[in-house]
């Protein structure tokens, strides 16, 4: 209203107690708060005449309102925002990583990976928003349970980087019954590339020689996946 101060320009202490993010969280629980309010709690205080809530709103706006996109931003991008220094950027990154890890724990330990969708559900929270490719090997026991998740390489995927020796070393040590290959496409499009196909052919052939079958190769995109087994590409 005309003549009324903008709540975003007020410091948190100047806001009514019922409107302060921390007090709202105590009274109503975290789910009642907006993402901007939760970010304001992480930021802690305002800067340059702007409240912590205004800083939180600015961070969210610059990430197009997406926490997922915010999680992929490097530290330098966050510290470029007014009111966000290195300590606050670290706090935000740590909170987002805790959220990601909580999602990973949601899957019960010992549950078998019997379908590409289950593989995608297990790996997508970790892989679908990464800015670079990661190649993982899911080592399975005789009941298709995940024994270990081994990160083989991080970076551009090609046949020279993903060598059968690196892929099957841990599988042999764990006496794996089978493996599933998993990697992500930072573009968000999980369509297999020529290198994806070549790498898969090489690893499937190596698995046959070692008597450790490759049950699938799942490429994780943003909100979707491609399974080599489902697509008849193995």
VENFEN-V642579 format. One record per pair of residues at least 4 apart in sequence whose ideal C-beta (glycine too) atoms are under 6 Angstrom apart, sorted by the first residue. I is the first residue (numbers start at 0). GAP is how many residues later the second one is. If there is no record, write none. Layout:
i->{I,I}
gap->{GAP,GAP}
//
This chain:
i->{4,7,7,7,9,9,9,10,10,11,11,11,14,14,16,20,20,20,21,23,23,24,24,27,32,32,34,35,35,35,38,38,39,39,39,41,41,41,42,42,42,42,44,45,45,45,46,49,49,54,58,59,62,62,63,67,70,70,71,71,72,72,74,77,77,78,78,78,83,83,99,102,103,106,109,111,111,111,112,112,112,112,113,115,115,115,118,118,119,119,122,122,122,123,123,126,126,127,127,129,130,131,132,132,132,133,134,134,134,134,134,135,135,135,136,136,136,136,137,137,137,137,138,138,138,138,138,138,139,139,139,140,140,140,141,146,149,151,151,152,152,156,156,157,158,158,161,163,163,163,166,167,167,169,170,170,170,175,177,177,178,179,179,180,181,183,184,184,184,187,187,188,189,189,189,189,189,191,191,199,199,202,203,206,206,206,215,215,215,216,217,217,218,219,227,227,228}
gap->{5,43,45,46,4,5,41,35,40,8,39,40,4,5,6,16,19,20,19,4,9,5,8,4,4,5,25,20,21,24,17,20,12,13,16,49,50,53,9,12,13,45,7,4,5,6,36,4,5,28,22,5,6,7,5,61,25,58,57,59,4,5,14,6,11,5,7,10,4,5,25,22,21,15,35,31,32,33,5,6,31,33,30,102,111,114,61,99,4,105,4,59,97,4,96,57,93,92,94,54,55,23,24,50,51,20,17,18,22,27,48,13,15,46,13,15,30,42,8,11,42,44,8,9,32,35,37,40,4,37,38,4,6,36,35,27,20,14,15,8,9,26,38,37,39,40,37,4,39,42,36,4,42,4,5,8,41,36,35,37,35,35,36,36,36,36,4,5,36,33,34,32,29,31,34,35,36,4,5,17,28,11,10,5,6,7,11,12,13,11,7,9,7,5,5,6,5}
//
